Amino acid sequence: MQLREAIRAARQWVPFTARTVGYGTISLTLGPLTQDHRASLWAMKRWCKSSARGLHIDVDATGLENVPTDGAYVYASNHQSLLDILVLGAVLPGDFKWAAKRELMNIPFLGWHLKLAGHVPVERGGGPRVAAEVIKRFTEVLQRGKPLLIFPEGTRSEDGVLKDFKMGGFYAAVRAGVPVVPVALEGAGHLMQKGAIDSGDGSMRLVRVRVGKPIQPITTGKESARVVDLRDRTHAAVAELLLGLGGRVADAPSKENGSANAASSADS
């Protein structure tokens, strides 16, 4: 690592850490004292917005009028960067819970906030039993009336091309009887690629977010068929949104992508 790179990284991550500690403290101390942990929601939104600005990320969001104004739903977004949650948290409405890697729950302040606010820990590669437990937790979030954010590709797309979707979040949507709101983001893949120690050279970068109309699950037929139908319609909707933003899409998803991969439905 060159000295210039180390200095640039420090200028980004030292303030980021300070913001995380500050807003995390607000969430942890005031969240339990406010109805439905509203102080925690406020702190999370402010953390996302201020961190995006601090990392020189400009977010342009369209289609927010498509988000339901009440009740539970599932946001399903493509996944390009470690910083996607900052981008989406800065613009998406609702007290949504997101599927976070279990390791994040152990990070001071950030992880403590995630646990307090009711976000869902996900353990990758845990097998069918772990996958079933994750689906159960997803469903419980939705049954409590809270929106859920998933990245159904299962991991970040290294080349920005939209990949197949895994099934876990769609099982939860079908079982809870709630719609899926497709979301596409483009430009986040240039913010912080795998192996990078910082998010860029300090120039402003634009990330565009587009939200589509809610997709209702069908209510007749076998559950597995309804889940596949919902997954495939959501994939097609996200693909269309992404192409409209100038992004790239791989081939159509495989019909055999089963629920055993549900535990990989997020990687952030």
SVG drawing of the C-alpha trace seen along z (x, -y; Angstrom):
<svg xmlns="http://www.w3.org/2000/svg" viewBox="-56 -15 60 44">
<polyline fill="none" stroke="black" stroke-width="0.4" points="0.0,0.0 1.4,-3.4 1.4,-6.3 -1.0,-8.3 -3.5,-5.4 -3.2,-5.0 -3.8,-8.7 -6.8,-8.7 -8.3,-5.7 -7.8,-7.3 -9.5,-10.5 -12.5,-8.4 -12.8,-5.8 -11.8,-7.8 -14.8,-10.2 -17.0,-7.2 -16.1,-5.4 -16.9,-8.6 -20.3,-8.8 -20.9,-5.2 -20.1,-5.6 -22.1,-8.8 -25.3,-7.6 -24.9,-4.1 -24.8,-5.7 -28.0,-7.7 -29.7,-4.5 -28.6,-2.4 -29.5,-5.1 -32.6,-6.7 -34.0,-3.9 -35.4,-1.8 -37.0,-5.0 -39.0,-5.8 -42.1,-4.2 -41.2,-1.4 -37.5,-2.4 -38.1,-5.5 -34.9,-7.1 -33.0,-4.1 -34.7,-4.5 -33.8,-8.2 -30.2,-7.5 -29.9,-4.8 -31.3,-7.1 -29.0,-10.0 -26.0,-7.6 -26.7,-6.4 -27.2,-9.9 -24.2,-11.5 -21.9,-8.6 -22.9,-8.6 -22.0,-12.3 -18.8,-11.8 -17.7,-9.1 -18.5,-11.4 -21.5,-9.5 -24.4,-11.3 -27.6,-9.3 -30.3,-9.9 -33.5,-8.0 -36.6,-7.7 -39.8,-5.7 -40.2,-6.2 -43.9,-6.9 -44.2,-3.1 -43.3,-2.2 -46.4,-1.1 -47.4,-3.7 -48.4,-1.2 -48.1,2.5 -45.2,4.9 -43.4,5.6 -40.1,6.9 -37.5,4.7 -35.5,6.8 -32.4,5.1 -29.4,6.0 -26.1,6.0 -23.0,4.2 -21.0,3.0 -20.3,3.2 -21.7,-0.3 -25.1,0.6 -26.8,0.5 -25.7,-3.2 -27.0,-4.1 -30.4,-2.4 -30.7,-3.4 -30.2,-7.0 -33.2,-7.1 -35.6,-4.1 -38.5,-5.0 -39.9,-2.8 -38.5,-1.2 -37.1,1.7 -35.1,4.5 -32.2,5.9 -30.6,9.3 -27.1,8.7 -24.1,11.1 -23.9,12.5 -20.4,11.3 -21.6,7.7 -23.6,8.2 -20.3,8.4 -19.0,5.0 -19.2,2.4 -22.0,-0.1 -23.0,1.0 -23.7,4.5 -25.3,3.5 -27.7,1.2 -28.5,4.0 -29.5,6.3 -31.5,3.6 -33.4,2.5 -34.4,6.1 -32.4,6.6 -31.9,10.3 -28.6,12.1 -27.8,14.4 -25.2,17.2 -24.0,18.1 -23.5,21.7 -25.3,23.2 -27.3,25.8 -31.1,26.4 -31.8,26.1 -30.1,22.7 -31.9,21.6 -35.2,22.6 -34.5,20.6 -33.6,17.5 -36.9,17.8 -38.7,18.0 -37.0,14.8 -37.8,13.0 -41.4,14.1 -41.6,12.9 -40.4,9.4 -43.1,9.2 -45.8,10.5 -44.9,7.7 -45.7,5.3 -42.2,4.2 -40.6,4.0 -37.7,6.3 -34.7,5.5 -33.0,8.4 -30.2,8.8 -31.4,12.0 -28.3,12.5 -26.8,13.8 -23.5,11.9 -22.1,8.9 -21.8,9.0 -18.1,8.4 -18.8,7.3 -22.0,5.5 -24.0,8.0 -27.3,9.0 -27.2,12.7 -29.8,15.3 -32.0,14.8 -32.1,17.1 -35.4,18.1 -35.3,17.2 -36.9,13.8 -39.6,14.9 -40.6,17.8 -41.1,15.2 -43.1,12.9 -45.4,15.7 -46.0,17.0 -46.7,13.5 -48.8,12.6 -47.0,9.3 -45.8,7.7 -42.2,7.4 -40.9,4.0 -38.2,4.3 -35.2,2.0 -32.2,1.5 -29.1,-0.5 -26.3,-1.3 -22.9,-2.8 -22.3,-1.4 -19.9,1.2 -17.3,-1.6 -17.4,-2.8 -15.5,-0.1 -14.5,3.0 -13.4,6.2 -9.9,5.7 -10.1,1.9 -9.2,0.1 -11.1,-3.1 -14.1,-4.2 -12.2,-6.3 -10.1,-9.4 -12.5,-11.9 -14.4,-13.0 -18.2,-12.8 -19.7,-9.6 -23.2,-9.2 -25.3,-6.1 -28.7,-5.9 -31.6,-4.0 -34.8,-3.1 -37.8,-1.6 -40.5,0.4 -44.1,1.1 -45.0,3.7 -45.3,7.3 -48.1,9.3 -47.6,13.0 -50.2,15.3 -52.4,17.0 -53.3,20.3 -51.2,23.4 -48.4,25.1 -46.2,22.9 -43.0,23.9 -44.5,22.9 -45.8,19.5 -42.3,18.8 -40.6,19.5 -43.2,17.4 -42.6,14.4 -38.9,14.8 -38.9,14.9 -41.2,11.9 -39.1,9.9 -35.9,10.8 -37.5,9.7 -38.6,6.4 -35.2,5.7 -33.5,6.5 -35.8,4.1 -35.1,1.3 -31.3,2.0 -31.2,2.0 -33.1,-1.4 -30.2,-2.7 -27.6,-1.5 -26.7,1.7 -26.1,5.2 -28.1,8.4 -27.1,12.0 -29.3,14.8 -32.7,15.6 -32.6,17.3 -32.6,21.1 -35.8,22.8 -33.8,25.2 -32.5,22.5 -33.9,24.0 -34.7,22.8 -31.6,24.4 -29.8,21.3 -32.0,18.9 -29.3,18.2 -27.3,16.5 -30.0,14.0 -27.9,11.1 -24.2,10.3 -23.9,6.9"/>
</svg>
